[in-house]
Amino acid sequence: MVAGSVTVLAPEDILAVAVRTVEWDSGPDTFAVEVTLRRGHKVGSDDFRNRAEAEALAARLEAALGRT
């Protein structure tokens, strides 16, 4: 079994939260939430089947960051 790691980020470490469309040739588009860190790295969520679900997660993240 491989042990995972956890990185704790402060709100000021997060530059942006956005919904990204993932285009597929083999089926309908999906949507992911992408978090951009100040140091340039991007972290993405699993894909959602509809944009509203991804937007709801992005809104929850923004609220948790105090950016509502």
N, C-alpha and C positions, 0 to 999 in steps of 0.2 A: 504494500500500500504506500502511496506517495503522500507525504504530508503537505498540506497547503500553507500558504502564508497570507497574512492579513496586513494591509497597509492602512493606517488611520490618517485621514486627510482633514485638515482644517478648512472651513468655508473659503478662506482666502486663497487656498491652494487650487480652487476650481475656477477656471476662467469662464467656461460656458457649458450649458446643458442644451442639447438640441435633439430633435427627432430627425433621423436619417432614413431615406427610402432605400431599400435594398432591391435592386431590379434583378429579376430572374428570367432567363430564356424559357425555362421549363414549367413555369407556372406564374401565378399572380405575384405582384410585388409584396414584400413584407416591410416592416418598419422596426427600427431599433433606436434606442436612446444612446446618444454618444456624449460622454463627459470629456471635455478638454481641460487638461491640467495646465497650470501656468508654466510648467517646465517643458511643455510641448507634447507630452504623451496624450493619447486618446484611449479611453476605455469605453467599450460598448456593451450593451445589454444583449440578451438573447433576442431573437426576432419575434415580433408580434404580427399576427395575421391582419390586424386592422390598425389604422393610424390613431384612432381614438384611444386605444389601450396604451400605445406608446406615449401619446400626449399626456395621458393621466399619470403615467410614471414620471415623466419629465416635470410635470406640475408638482408632484409630491416631492421630488428632489429639490426643486427650486424653493418650495415652502420650507423644507427642512434646512435649507441654506439661508433662510430669512430673506429671500428675494421675491416675495410675492407681490 
